[in-house]
């Protein structure tokens, strides 16, 4: 079963494109877009397990410099 989540990302002002480029390097990211509003980016992740999902979010996405915060919405 594939696990899907959307991650809402806040970046340092002016760094949205740099963060977007880094996010798109992660193979499990299926879509990543710049948005306007409270969050600067939204990324769709698909992973084979909830453990893989947690690893991608904590060890890859949240480690990208210029990201201030994230909120994960796990699709059920």
PQR file with spaces between the fields and no chain letter, atoms N, CA, C, O and H, PARSE charges and radii, in Angstrom:
ATOM       1  N    UNK     1       0.838   -1.181    0.000 -0.4000 1.5000
ATOM       2  CA   UNK     1       0.000    0.000    0.000 -0.0000 2.0000
ATOM       3  C    UNK     1       0.883    1.244    0.000  0.5500 1.7000
ATOM       4  O    UNK     1       1.831    1.339    0.779 -0.5500 1.4000
ATOM       5  N    UNK     2       0.576    2.168   -0.852 -0.4000 1.5000
ATOM       6  CA   UNK     2       1.335    3.412   -0.919 -0.0000 2.0000
ATOM       7  C    UNK     2       0.793    4.403    0.100  0.5500 1.7000
ATOM       8  O    UNK     2      -0.420    4.560    0.240 -0.5500 1.4000
ATOM       9  H    UNK     2      -0.195    2.090   -1.484  0.4000 1.0000
ATOM      10  N    UNK     3       1.686    5.061    0.802 -0.4000 1.5000
ATOM      11  CA   UNK     3       1.324    6.105    1.755 -0.0000 2.0000
ATOM      12  C    UNK     3       1.554    7.454    1.082  0.5500 1.7000
ATOM      13  O    UNK     3       2.581    7.676    0.442 -0.5500 1.4000
ATOM      14  H    UNK     3       2.671    4.932    0.688  0.4000 1.0000
ATOM      15  N    UNK     4       0.587    8.345    1.236 -0.4000 1.5000
ATOM      16  CA   UNK     4       0.661    9.668    0.625 -0.0000 2.0000
ATOM      17  C    UNK     4       0.514   10.730    1.695  0.5500 1.7000
ATOM      18  O    UNK     4      -0.278   10.582    2.626 -0.5500 1.4000
ATOM      19  H    UNK     4      -0.248    8.164    1.756  0.4000 1.0000
ATOM      20  N    UNK     5       1.277   11.799    1.560 -0.4000 1.5000
ATOM      21  CA   UNK     5       1.163   12.944    2.468 -0.0000 2.0000
ATOM      22  C    UNK     5       1.450   14.217    1.686  0.5500 1.7000
ATOM      23  O    UNK     5       2.151   14.211    0.674 -0.5500 1.4000
ATOM      24  H    UNK     5       1.921   11.919    0.804  0.4000 1.0000
ATOM      25  N    UNK     6       0.888   15.303    2.187 -0.4000 1.5000
ATOM      26  CA   UNK     6       1.199   16.632    1.679 -0.0000 2.0000
ATOM      27  C    UNK     6       1.962   17.353    2.776  0.5500 1.7000
ATOM      28  O    UNK     6       1.568   17.311    3.941 -0.5500 1.4000
ATOM      29  H    UNK     6       0.318   15.308    3.009  0.4000 1.0000
ATOM      30  N    UNK     7       3.047   18.011    2.411 -0.4000 1.5000
ATOM      31  CA   UNK     7       3.842   18.756    3.379 -0.0000 2.0000
ATOM      32  C    UNK     7       3.749   20.235    3.020  0.5500 1.7000
ATOM      33  O    UNK     7       4.083   20.640    1.907 -0.5500 1.4000
ATOM      34  H    UNK     7       3.367   18.045    1.464  0.4000 1.0000
ATOM      35  N    UNK     8       3.292   21.032    3.978 -0.4000 1.5000
ATOM      36  CA   UNK     8       3.229   22.484    3.833 -0.0000 2.0000
ATOM      37  C    UNK     8       4.523   23.041    4.400  0.5500 1.7000
ATOM      38  O    UNK     8       4.900   22.708    5.523 -0.5500 1.4000
ATOM      39  H    UNK     8       3.021   20.703    4.883  0.4000 1.0000
ATOM      40  N    UNK     9       5.202   23.877    3.644 -0.4000 1.5000
ATOM      41  CA   UNK     9       6.552   24.312    3.994 -0.0000 2.0000
ATOM      42  C    UNK     9       6.633   25.830    4.042  0.5500 1.7000
ATOM      43  O    UNK     9       6.200   26.519    3.118 -0.5500 1.4000
ATOM      44  H    UNK     9       4.895   24.147    2.731  0.4000 1.0000
ATOM      45  N    UNK    10       7.192   26.339    5.128 -0.4000 1.5000
ATOM      46  CA   UNK    10       7.512   27.769    5.251 -0.0000 2.0000
ATOM      47  C    UNK    10       9.013   27.923    5.074  0.5500 1.7000
ATOM      48  O    UNK    10       9.797   27.190    5.677 -0.5500 1.4000
ATOM      49  H    UNK    10       7.544   25.780    5.878  0.4000 1.0000
ATOM      50  N    UNK    11       9.406   28.880    4.243 -0.4000 1.5000
ATOM      51  CA   UNK    11      10.821   29.111    3.934 -0.0000 2.0000
ATOM      52  C    UNK    11      11.263   30.485    4.429  0.5500 1.7000
ATOM      53  O    UNK    11      10.444   31.344    4.758 -0.5500 1.4000
ATOM      54  H    UNK    11       8.769   29.475    3.753  0.4000 1.0000
ATOM      55  N    UNK    12      12.569   30.664    4.469 -0.4000 1.5000
ATOM      56  CA   UNK    12      13.134   31.987    4.672 -0.0000 2.0000
ATOM      57  C    UNK    12      12.716   32.832    3.465  0.5500 1.7000
ATOM      58  O    UNK    12      12.761   32.357    2.330 -0.5500 1.4000
ATOM      59  H    UNK    12      13.234   29.967    4.201  0.4000 1.0000
ATOM      60  N    UNK    13      12.311   34.073    3.707 -0.4000 1.5000
ATOM      61  CA   UNK    13      11.820   34.933    2.634 -0.0000 2.0000
ATOM      62  C    UNK    13      12.831   35.032    1.490  0.5500 1.7000
ATOM      63  O    UNK    13      14.019   35.274    1.708 -0.5500 1.4000
ATOM      64  H    UNK    13      12.274   34.458    4.629  0.4000 1.0000
ATOM      65  N    UNK    14      12.337   34.842    0.283 -0.4000 1.5000
ATOM      66  CA   UNK    14      13.173   34.948   -0.902 -0.0000 2.0000
ATOM      67  C    UNK    14      13.892   33.663   -1.281  0.5500 1.7000
ATOM      68  O    UNK    14      14.608   33.640   -2.282 -0.5500 1.4000
ATOM      69  H    UNK    14      11.372   34.646    0.106  0.4000 1.0000
ATOM      70  N    UNK    15      13.722   32.598   -0.513 -0.4000 1.5000
ATOM      71  CA   UNK    15      14.437   31.345   -0.763 -0.0000 2.0000
ATOM      72  C    UNK    15      13.537   30.234   -1.314  0.5500 1.7000
ATOM      73  O    UNK    15      13.939   29.071   -1.364 -0.5500 1.4000
ATOM      74  H    UNK    15      13.140   32.617    0.300  0.4000 1.0000
ATOM      75  N    UNK    16      12.330   30.596   -1.721 -0.4000 1.5000
ATOM      76  CA   UNK    16      11.367   29.594   -2.166 -0.0000 2.0000
ATOM      77  C    UNK    16      11.875   28.757   -3.341  0.5500 1.7000
ATOM      78  O    UNK    16      11.724   27.535   -3.339 -0.5500 1.4000
ATOM      79  H    UNK    16      12.004   31.540   -1.680  0.4000 1.0000
ATOM      80  N    UNK    17      12.464   29.390   -4.324 -0.4000 1.5000
ATOM      81  CA   UNK    17      12.929   28.658   -5.507 -0.0000 2.0000
ATOM      82  C    UNK    17      14.102   27.740   -5.175  0.5500 1.7000
ATOM      83  O    UNK    17      14.188   26.633   -5.708 -0.5500 1.4000
ATOM      84  H    UNK    17      12.587   30.382   -4.326  0.4000 1.0000
ATOM      85  N    UNK    18      14.996   28.180   -4.309 -0.4000 1.5000
ATOM      86  CA   UNK    18      16.127   27.337   -3.901 -0.0000 2.0000
ATOM      87  C    UNK    18      15.633   26.109   -3.146  0.5500 1.7000
ATOM      88  O    UNK    18      16.116   25.000   -3.375 -0.5500 1.4000
ATOM      89  H    UNK    18      14.926   29.079   -3.877  0.4000 1.0000
ATOM      90  N    UNK    19      14.672   26.306   -2.248 -0.4000 1.5000
ATOM      91  CA   UNK    19      14.109   25.177   -1.497 -0.0000 2.0000
ATOM      92  C    UNK    19      13.350   24.252   -2.446  0.5500 1.7000
ATOM      93  O    UNK    19      13.466   23.031   -2.339 -0.5500 1.4000
ATOM      94  H    UNK    19      14.280   27.207   -2.062  0.4000 1.0000
ATOM      95  N    UNK    20      12.584   24.809   -3.361 -0.4000 1.5000
ATOM      96  CA   UNK    20      11.851   24.003   -4.335 -0.0000 2.0000
ATOM      97  C    UNK    20      12.797   23.111   -5.132  0.5500 1.7000
ATOM      98  O    UNK    20      12.506   21.934   -5.342 -0.5500 1.4000
ATOM      99  H    UNK    20      12.490   25.800   -3.448  0.4000 1.0000
ATOM     100  N    UNK    21      13.913   23.656   -5.572 -0.4000 1.5000
ATOM     101  CA   UNK    21      14.891   22.866   -6.329 -0.0000 2.0000
ATOM     102  C    UNK    21      15.404   21.692   -5.507  0.5500 1.7000
ATOM     103  O    UNK    21      15.551   20.589   -6.034 -0.5500 1.4000
ATOM     104  H    UNK    21      14.149   24.612   -5.402  0.4000 1.0000
ATOM     105  N    UNK    22      15.681   21.910   -4.221 -0.4000 1.5000
ATOM     106  CA   UNK    22      16.170   20.838   -3.339 -0.0000 2.0000
ATOM     107  C    UNK    22      15.087   19.788   -3.097  0.5500 1.7000
ATOM     108  O    UNK    22      15.362   18.588   -3.116 -0.5500 1.4000
ATOM     109  H    UNK    22      15.562   22.805   -3.792  0.4000 1.0000
ATOM     110  N    UNK    23      13.863   20.243   -2.872 -0.4000 1.5000
ATOM     111  CA   UNK    23      12.742   19.328   -2.629 -0.0000 2.0000
ATOM     112  C    UNK    23      12.557   18.396   -3.824  0.5500 1.7000
ATOM     113  O    UNK    23      12.326   17.198   -3.657 -0.5500 1.4000
ATOM     114  H    UNK    23      13.639   21.217   -2.856  0.4000 1.0000
ATOM     115  N    UNK    24      12.659   18.950   -5.024 -0.4000 1.5000
ATOM     116  CA   UNK    24      12.437   18.161   -6.236 -0.0000 2.0000
ATOM     117  C    UNK    24      13.514   17.100   -6.465  0.5500 1.7000
ATOM     118  O    UNK    24      13.324   16.205   -7.288 -0.5500 1.4000
ATOM     119  H    UNK    24      12.846   19.923   -5.161  0.4000 1.0000
ATOM     120  N    UNK    25      14.638   17.181   -5.755 -0.4000 1.5000
ATOM     121  CA   UNK    25      15.693   16.171   -5.863 -0.0000 2.0000
ATOM     122  C    UNK    25      15.337   14.884   -5.119  0.5500 1.7000
ATOM     123  O    UNK    25      15.971   13.854   -5.347 -0.5500 1.4000
ATOM     124  H    UNK    25      14.792   17.908   -5.086  0.4000 1.0000
ATOM     125  N    UNK    26      14.351   14.920   -4.247 -0.4000 1.5000
ATOM     126  CA   UNK    26      13.958   13.753   -3.457 -0.0000 2.0000
ATOM     127  C    UNK    26      13.033   12.883   -4.313  0.5500 1.7000
ATOM     128  O    UNK    26      11.970   13.347   -4.727 -0.5500 1.4000
ATOM     129  H    UNK    26      13.836   15.757   -4.062  0.4000 1.0000
ATOM     130  N    UNK    27      13.416   11.630   -4.585 -0.4000 1.5000
ATOM     131  CA   UNK    27      12.641   10.798   -5.518 -0.0000 2.0000
ATOM     132  C    UNK    27      11.180   10.570   -5.118  0.5500 1.7000
ATOM     133  O    UNK    27      10.321   10.434   -5.989 -0.5500 1.4000
ATOM     134  H    UNK    27      14.279   11.253   -4.249  0.4000 1.0000
ATOM     135  N    UNK    28      10.892   10.529   -3.832 -0.4000 1.5000
ATOM     136  CA   UNK    28       9.526   10.253   -3.380 -0.0000 2.0000
ATOM     137  C    UNK    28       8.604   11.472   -3.475  0.5500 1.7000
ATOM     138  O    UNK    28       7.398   11.352   -3.261 -0.5500 1.4000
ATOM     139  H    UNK    28      11.590   10.639   -3.125  0.4000 1.0000
ATOM     140  N    UNK    29       9.160   12.632   -3.790 -0.4000 1.5000
ATOM     141  CA   UNK    29       8.344   13.828   -3.997 -0.0000 2.0000
ATOM     142  C    UNK    29       7.747   13.734   -5.397  0.5500 1.7000
ATOM     143  O    UNK    29       8.472   13.731   -6.392 -0.5500 1.4000
ATOM     144  H    UNK    29      10.140   12.729   -3.963  0.4000 1.0000
ATOM     145  N    UNK    30       6.428   13.657   -5.465 -0.4000 1.5000
ATOM     146  CA   UNK    30       5.747   13.512   -6.753 -0.0000 2.0000
ATOM     147  C    UNK    30       5.367   14.856   -7.359  0.5500 1.7000
ATOM     148  O    UNK    30       5.336   15.007   -8.580 -0.5500 1.4000
ATOM     149  H    UNK    30       5.839   13.660   -4.657  0.4000 1.0000
ATOM     150  N    UNK    31       5.080   15.826   -6.506 -0.4000 1.5000
ATOM     151  CA   UNK    31       4.731   17.174   -6.952 -0.0000 2.0000
ATOM     152  C    UNK    31       5.226   18.155   -5.903  0.5500 1.7000
ATOM     153  O    UNK    31       5.124   17.885   -4.707 -0.5500 1.4000
ATOM     154  H    UNK    31       5.105   15.703   -5.514  0.4000 1.0000
ATOM     155  N    UNK    32       5.757   19.283   -6.334 -0.4000 1.5000
ATOM     156  CA   UNK    32       6.142   20.353   -5.410 -0.0000 2.0000
ATOM     157  C    UNK    32       5.873   21.677   -6.110  0.5500 1.7000
ATOM     158  O    UNK    32       6.281   21.895   -7.250 -0.5500 1.4000
ATOM     159  H    UNK    32       5.839   19.502   -7.306  0.4000 1.0000
ATOM     160  N    UNK    33       5.173   22.555   -5.395 -0.4000 1.5000
ATOM     161  CA   UNK    33       4.745   23.821   -5.984 -0.0000 2.0000
ATOM     162  C    UNK    33       4.953   24.974   -5.015  0.5500 1.7000
ATOM     163  O    UNK    33       4.848   24.803   -3.800 -0.5500 1.4000
ATOM     164  H    UNK    33       4.841   22.378   -4.468  0.4000 1.0000
ATOM     165  N    UNK    34       5.247   26.145   -5.559 -0.4000 1.5000
ATOM     166  CA   UNK    34       5.304   27.370   -4.756 -0.0000 2.0000
ATOM     167  C    UNK    34       3.875   27.881   -4.602  0.5500 1.7000
ATOM     168  O    UNK    34       3.093   27.865   -5.552 -0.5500 1.4000
ATOM     169  H    UNK    34       5.333   26.284   -6.545  0.4000 1.0000
ATOM     170  N    UNK    35       3.546   28.332   -3.401 -0.4000 1.5000
ATOM     171  CA   UNK    35       2.210   28.845   -3.115 -0.0000 2.0000
ATOM     172  C    UNK    35       2.309   30.240   -2.509  0.5500 1.7000
ATOM     173  O    UNK    35       3.384   30.669   -2.090 -0.5500 1.4000
ATOM     174  H    UNK    35       4.182   28.345   -2.629  0.4000 1.0000
ATOM     175  N    UNK    36       1.195   30.933   -2.466 -0.4000 1.5000
ATOM     176  CA   UNK    36       1.102   32.216   -1.777 -0.0000 2.0000
ATOM     177  C    UNK    36       0.226   32.016   -0.558  0.5500 1.7000
ATOM     178  O    UNK    36      -0.718   31.226   -0.586 -0.5500 1.4000
ATOM     179  H    UNK    36       0.322   30.585   -2.806  0.4000 1.0000
ATOM     180  N    UNK    37       0.534   32.723    0.502 -0.4000 1.5000
ATOM     181  CA   UNK    37      -0.247   32.602    1.724 -0.0000 2.0000
ATOM     182  C    UNK    37       0.656   32.266    2.897  0.5500 1.7000
ATOM     183  O    UNK    37       1.837   32.611    2.907 -0.5500 1.4000
ATOM     184  H    UNK    37       1.302   33.364    0.525  0.4000 1.0000
ATOM     185  N    UNK    38       0.088   31.590    3.882 -0.4000 1.5000
ATOM     186  CA   UNK    38       0.832   31.274    5.101 -0.0000 2.0000
ATOM     187  C    UNK    38       2.016   30.349    4.832  0.5500 1.7000
ATOM     188  O    UNK    38       3.039   30.441    5.510 -0.5500 1.4000
ATOM     189  H    UNK    38      -0.871   31.310    3.874  0.4000 1.0000
ATOM     190  N    UNK    39       1.887   29.461    3.849 -0.4000 1.5000
ATOM     191  CA   UNK    39       2.960   28.528    3.506 -0.0000 2.0000
ATOM     192  C    UNK    39       3.503   28.875    2.132  0.5500 1.7000
ATOM     193  O    UNK    39       2.777   29.366    1.268 -0.5500 1.4000
ATOM     194  H    UNK    39       1.057   29.386    3.298  0.4000 1.0000
ATOM     195  N    UNK    40       4.789   28.615    1.941 -0.4000 1.5000
ATOM     196  CA   UNK    40       5.470   28.998    0.704 -0.0000 2.0000
ATOM     197  C    UNK    40       5.493   27.898   -0.347  0.5500 1.7000
ATOM     198  O    UNK    40       5.547   28.172   -1.546 -0.5500 1.4000
ATOM     199  H    UNK    40       5.379   28.217    2.644  0.4000 1.0000
ATOM     200  N    UNK    41       5.451   26.648    0.115 -0.4000 1.5000
ATOM     201  CA   UNK    41       5.496   25.503   -0.793 -0.0000 2.0000
ATOM     202  C    UNK    41       4.552   24.428   -0.291  0.5500 1.7000
ATOM     203  O    UNK    41       4.238   24.359    0.897 -0.5500 1.4000
ATOM     204  H    UNK    41       5.407   26.426    1.089  0.4000 1.0000
ATOM     205  N    UNK    42       4.103   23.590   -1.216 -0.4000 1.5000
ATOM     206  CA   UNK    42       3.394   22.366   -0.860 -0.0000 2.0000
ATOM     207  C    UNK    42       4.032   21.246   -1.674  0.5500 1.7000
ATOM     208  O    UNK    42       4.282   21.394   -2.870 -0.5500 1.4000
ATOM     209  H    UNK    42       4.358   23.647   -2.181  0.4000 1.0000
ATOM     210  N    UNK    43       4.293   20.121   -1.003 -0.4000 1.5000
ATOM     211  CA   UNK    43       4.917   18.978   -1.660 -0.0000 2.0000
ATOM     212  C    UNK    43       4.083   17.733   -1.402  0.5500 1.7000
ATOM     213  O    UNK    43       3.611   17.515   -0.287 -0.5500 1.4000
ATOM     214  H    UNK    43       4.090   20.001   -0.031  0.4000 1.0000
ATOM     215  N    UNK    44       3.903   16.922   -2.431 -0.4000 1.5000
ATOM     216  CA   UNK    44       3.200   15.646   -2.301 -0.0000 2.0000
ATOM     217  C    UNK    44       4.242   14.536   -2.261  0.5500 1.7000
ATOM     218  O    UNK    44       5.093   14.430   -3.144 -0.5500 1.4000
ATOM     219  H    UNK    44       4.287   17.100   -3.337  0.4000 1.0000
ATOM     220  N    UNK    45       4.158   13.712   -1.217 -0.4000 1.5000
ATOM     221  CA   UNK    45       5.091   12.600   -1.033 -0.0000 2.0000
ATOM     222  C    UNK    45       4.330   11.293   -1.175  0.5500 1.7000
ATOM     223  O    UNK    45       3.200   11.170   -0.704 -0.5500 1.4000
ATOM     224  H    UNK    45       3.467   13.798   -0.500  0.4000 1.0000
ATOM     225  N    UNK    46       4.955   10.314   -1.827 -0.4000 1.5000
ATOM     226  CA   UNK    46       4.436    8.953   -1.838 -0.0000 2.0000
ATOM     227  C    UNK    46       5.561    8.028   -1.402  0.5500 1.7000
ATOM     228  O    UNK    46       6.668    8.066   -1.939 -0.5500 1.4000
ATOM     229  H    UNK    46       5.874   10.413   -2.209  0.4000 1.0000
ATOM     230  N    UNK    47       5.246    7.190   -0.407 -0.4000 1.5000
ATOM     231  CA   UNK    47       6.239    6.272    0.143 -0.0000 2.0000
ATOM     232  C    UNK    47       5.607    4.897    0.324  0.5500 1.7000
ATOM     233  O    UNK    47       4.384    4.765    0.378 -0.5500 1.4000
ATOM     234  H    UNK    47       4.347    7.159    0.029  0.4000 1.0000
ATOM     235  N    UNK    48       6.451    3.881    0.416 -0.4000 1.5000
ATOM     236  CA   UNK    48       5.972    2.507    0.555 -0.0000 2.0000
ATOM     237  C    UNK    48       5.517    2.164    1.966  0.5500 1.7000
ATOM     238  O    UNK    48       4.774    1.202    2.157 -0.5500 1.4000
ATOM     239  H    UNK    48       7.445    3.988    0.373  0.4000 1.0000
ATOM     240  N    UNK    49       5.953    2.937    2.957 -0.4000 1.5000
ATOM     241  CA   UNK    49       5.587    2.648    4.347 -0.0000 2.0000
ATOM     242  C    UNK    49       5.545    3.943    5.150  0.5500 1.7000
ATOM     243  O    UNK    49       6.073    4.970    4.723 -0.5500 1.4000
ATOM     244  H    UNK    49       6.557    3.719    2.802  0.4000 1.0000
ATOM     245  N    UNK    50       4.916    3.880    6.305 -0.4000 1.5000
ATOM     246  CA   UNK    50       4.888    5.061    7.170 -0.0000 2.0000
ATOM     247  C    UNK    50       6.278    5.356    7.718  0.5500 1.7000
ATOM     248  O    UNK    50       6.603    6.514    7.981 -0.5500 1.4000
ATOM     249  H    UNK    50       4.487    3.046    6.652  0.4000 1.0000
ATOM     250  N    UNK    51       7.107    4.320    7.897 -0.4000 1.5000
ATOM     251  CA   UNK    51       8.482    4.531    8.352 -0.0000 2.0000
ATOM     252  C    UNK    51       9.299    5.269    7.298  0.5500 1.7000
ATOM     253  O    UNK    51      10.074    6.168    7.624 -0.5500 1.4000
ATOM     254  H    UNK    51       6.843    3.380    7.683  0.4000 1.0000
ATOM     255  N    UNK    52       9.126    4.892    6.043 -0.4000 1.5000
ATOM     256  CA   UNK    52       9.822    5.595    4.962 -0.0000 2.0000
ATOM     257  C    UNK    52       9.357    7.049    4.889  0.5500 1.7000
ATOM     258  O    UNK    52      10.160    7.960    4.685 -0.5500 1.4000
ATOM     259  H    UNK    52       8.497    4.162    5.778  0.4000 1.0000
ATOM     260  N    UNK    53       8.052    7.254    5.058 -0.4000 1.5000
ATOM     261  CA   UNK    53       7.495    8.609    5.046 -0.0000 2.0000
ATOM     262  C    UNK    53       8.136    9.453    6.145  0.5500 1.7000
ATOM     263  O    UNK    53       8.574   10.576    5.895 -0.5500 1.4000
ATOM     264  H    UNK    53       7.400    6.514    5.224  0.4000 1.0000
ATOM     265  N    UNK    54       8.190    8.913    7.355 -0.4000 1.5000
ATOM     266  CA   UNK    54       8.784    9.639    8.482 -0.0000 2.0000
ATOM     267  C    UNK    54      10.246    9.962    8.209  0.5500 1.7000
ATOM     268  O    UNK    54      10.709   11.058    8.526 -0.5500 1.4000
ATOM     269  H    UNK    54       7.834    8.001    7.558  0.4000 1.0000
ATOM     270  N    UNK    55      10.973    9.019    7.622 -0.4000 1.5000
ATOM     271  CA   UNK    55      12.390    9.248    7.309 -0.0000 2.0000
ATOM     272  C    UNK    55      12.554   10.374    6.282  0.5500 1.7000
ATOM     273  O    UNK    55      13.413   11.240    6.445 -0.5500 1.4000
ATOM     274  H    UNK    55      10.597    8.129    7.364  0.4000 1.0000
ATOM     275  N    UNK    56      11.749   10.365    5.246 -0.4000 1.5000
ATOM     276  CA   UNK    56      11.831   11.406    4.212 -0.0000 2.0000
ATOM     277  C    UNK    56      11.591   12.783    4.820  0.5500 1.7000
ATOM     278  O    UNK    56      12.315   13.737    4.536 -0.5500 1.4000
ATOM     279  H    UNK    56      11.051    9.661    5.114  0.4000 1.0000
ATOM     280  N    UNK    57      10.566   12.871    5.657 -0.4000 1.5000
ATOM     281  CA   UNK    57      10.211   14.165    6.242 -0.0000 2.0000
ATOM     282  C    UNK    57      11.268   14.637    7.226  0.5500 1.7000
ATOM     283  O    UNK    57      11.719   15.780    7.150 -0.5500 1.4000
ATOM     284  H    UNK    57       9.977   12.096    5.888  0.4000 1.0000
ATOM     285  N    UNK    58      11.669   13.767    8.152 -0.4000 1.5000
ATOM     286  CA   UNK    58      12.595   14.209    9.205 -0.0000 2.0000
ATOM     287  C    UNK    58      14.048   14.273    8.754  0.5500 1.7000
ATOM     288  O    UNK    58      14.781   15.170    9.172 -0.5500 1.4000
ATOM     289  H    UNK    58      11.303   12.839    8.214  0.4000 1.0000
ATOM     290  N    UNK    59      14.475   13.345    7.914 -0.4000 1.5000
ATOM     291  CA   UNK    59      15.896   13.274    7.553 -0.0000 2.0000
ATOM     292  C    UNK    59      16.243   13.942    6.232  0.5500 1.7000
ATOM     293  O    UNK    59      17.416   14.194    5.958 -0.5500 1.4000
ATOM     294  H    UNK    59      13.879   12.617    7.575  0.4000 1.0000
ATOM     295  N    UNK    60      15.249   14.229    5.417 -0.4000 1.5000
ATOM     296  CA   UNK    60      15.542   14.856    4.133 -0.0000 2.0000
ATOM     297  C    UNK    60      14.901   16.245    4.023  0.5500 1.7000
ATOM     298  O    UNK    60      15.604   17.241    3.852 -0.5500 1.4000
ATOM     299  H    UNK    60      14.296   14.024    5.639  0.4000 1.0000
ATOM     300  N    UNK    61      13.593   16.309    4.118 -0.4000 1.5000
ATOM     301  CA   UNK    61      12.924   17.604    3.930 -0.0000 2.0000
ATOM     302  C    UNK    61      13.316   18.594    5.015  0.5500 1.7000
ATOM     303  O    UNK    61      13.750   19.704    4.707 -0.5500 1.4000
ATOM     304  H    UNK    61      13.022   15.500    4.257  0.4000 1.0000
ATOM     305  N    UNK    62      13.171   18.215    6.274 -0.4000 1.5000
ATOM     306  CA   UNK    62      13.428   19.157    7.371 -0.0000 2.0000
ATOM     307  C    UNK    62      14.896   19.533    7.520  0.5500 1.7000
ATOM     308  O    UNK    62      15.221   20.468    8.252 -0.5500 1.4000
ATOM     309  H    UNK    62      12.818   17.314    6.524  0.4000 1.0000
ATOM     310  N    UNK    63      15.773   18.831    6.850 -0.4000 1.5000
ATOM     311  CA   UNK    63      17.200   19.144    6.914 -0.0000 2.0000
ATOM     312  C    UNK    63      17.634   20.147    5.849  0.5500 1.7000
ATOM     313  O    UNK    63      18.779   20.597    5.855 -0.5500 1.4000
ATOM     314  H    UNK    63      15.509   18.071    6.255  0.4000 1.0000
ATOM     315  N    UNK    64      16.740   20.497    4.945 -0.4000 1.5000
ATOM     316  CA   UNK    64      17.076   21.463    3.895 -0.0000 2.0000
ATOM     317  C    UNK    64      17.218   22.846    4.522  0.5500 1.7000
ATOM     318  O    UNK    64      16.318   23.331    5.208 -0.5500 1.4000
ATOM     319  H    UNK    64      15.809   20.131    4.940  0.4000 1.0000
ATOM     320  N    UNK    65      18.362   23.467    4.273 -0.4000 1.5000
ATOM     321  CA   UNK    65      18.571   24.815    4.789 -0.0000 2.0000
ATOM     322  C    UNK    65      17.556   25.762    4.156  0.5500 1.7000
ATOM     323  O    UNK    65      17.121   25.563    3.021 -0.5500 1.4000
ATOM     324  H    UNK    65      19.093   23.073    3.716  0.4000 1.0000
ATOM     325  N    UNK    66      17.198   26.766    4.892 -0.4000 1.5000
ATOM     326  CA   UNK    66      16.246   27.804    4.474 -0.0000 2.0000
ATOM     327  C    UNK    66      14.788   27.392    4.686  0.5500 1.7000
ATOM     328  O    UNK    66      13.886   28.166    4.369 -0.5500 1.4000
ATOM     329  H    UNK    66      17.551   26.928    5.813  0.4000 1.0000
ATOM     330  N    UNK    67      14.534   26.178    5.221 -0.4000 1.5000
ATOM     331  CA   UNK    67      13.180   25.812    5.625 -0.0000 2.0000
ATOM     332  C    UNK    67      13.017   26.219    7.074  0.5500 1.7000
ATOM     333  O    UNK    67      13.830   25.858    7.925 -0.5500 1.4000
ATOM     334  H    UNK    67      15.267   25.549    5.479  0.4000 1.0000
ATOM     335  N    UNK    68      11.962   26.974    7.354 -0.4000 1.5000
ATOM     336  CA   UNK    68      11.693   27.417    8.730 -0.0000 2.0000
ATOM     337  C    UNK    68      10.811   26.430    9.471  0.5500 1.7000
ATOM     338  O    UNK    68      11.055   26.139   10.642 -0.5500 1.4000
ATOM     339  H    UNK    68      11.302   27.268    6.663  0.4000 1.0000
ATOM     340  N    UNK    69       9.775   25.904    8.795 -0.4000 1.5000
ATOM     341  CA   UNK    69       8.870   24.966    9.459 -0.0000 2.0000
ATOM     342  C    UNK    69       8.101   24.159    8.420  0.5500 1.7000
ATOM     343  O    UNK    69       8.001   24.540    7.253 -0.5500 1.4000
ATOM     344  H    UNK    69       9.576   26.141    7.844  0.4000 1.0000
ATOM     345  N    UNK    70       7.555   23.023    8.885 -0.4000 1.5000
ATOM     346  CA   UNK    70       6.732   22.182    8.021 -0.0000 2.0000
ATOM     347  C    UNK    70       5.506   21.699    8.794  0.5500 1.7000
ATOM     348  O    UNK    70       5.523   21.601   10.021 -0.5500 1.4000
ATOM     349  H    UNK    70       7.636   22.715    9.833  0.4000 1.0000
ATOM     350  N    UNK    71       4.465   21.407    8.062 -0.4000 1.5000
ATOM     351  CA   UNK    71       3.288   20.726    8.601 -0.0000 2.0000
ATOM     352  C    UNK    71       2.980   19.595    7.628  0.5500 1.7000
ATOM     353  O    UNK    71       2.898   19.808    6.419 -0.5500 1.4000
ATOM     354  H    UNK    71       4.451   21.487    7.066  0.4000 1.0000
ATOM     355  N    UNK    72       2.809   18.393    8.167 -0.4000 1.5000
ATOM     356  CA   UNK    72       2.537   17.229    7.339 -0.0000 2.0000
ATOM     357  C    UNK    72       1.073   16.830    7.463  0.5500 1.7000
ATOM     358  O    UNK    72       0.537   16.715    8.566 -0.5500 1.4000
ATOM     359  H    UNK    72       2.875   18.220    9.150  0.4000 1.0000
ATOM     360  N    UNK    73       0.441   16.622    6.327 -0.4000 1.5000
ATOM     361  CA   UNK    73      -0.943   16.162    6.263 -0.0000 2.0000
ATOM     362  C    UNK    73      -0.931   14.773    5.639  0.5500 1.7000
ATOM     363  O    UNK    73      -0.800   14.637    4.423 -0.5500 1.4000
ATOM     364  H    UNK    73       0.876   16.714    5.432  0.4000 1.0000
ATOM     365  N    UNK    74      -1.067   13.734    6.474 -0.4000 1.5000
ATOM     366  CA   UNK    74      -1.024   12.349    6.009 -0.0000 2.0000
ATOM     367  C    UNK    74      -2.407   11.972    5.475  0.5500 1.7000
ATOM     368  O    UNK    74      -3.399   12.053    6.200 -0.5500 1.4000
ATOM     369  H    UNK    74      -1.173   13.844    7.463  0.4000 1.0000
ATOM     370  N    UNK    75      -2.469   11.570    4.235 -0.4000 1.5000
ATOM     371  CA   UNK    75      -3.734   11.198    3.606 -0.0000 2.0000
ATOM     372  C    UNK    75      -4.158    9.825    4.132  0.5500 1.7000
ATOM     373  O    UNK    75      -3.346    8.902    4.200 -0.5500 1.4000
ATOM     374  H    UNK    75      -1.663   11.504    3.646  0.4000 1.0000
ATOM     375  N    UNK    76      -5.442    9.696    4.506 -0.4000 1.5000
ATOM     376  CA   UNK    76      -5.939    8.408    5.025 -0.0000 2.0000
ATOM     377  C    UNK    76      -6.844    7.716    4.024  0.5500 1.7000
ATOM     378  O    UNK    76      -7.347    6.626    4.297 -0.5500 1.4000
ATOM     379  H    UNK    76      -6.102   10.446    4.451  0.4000 1.0000
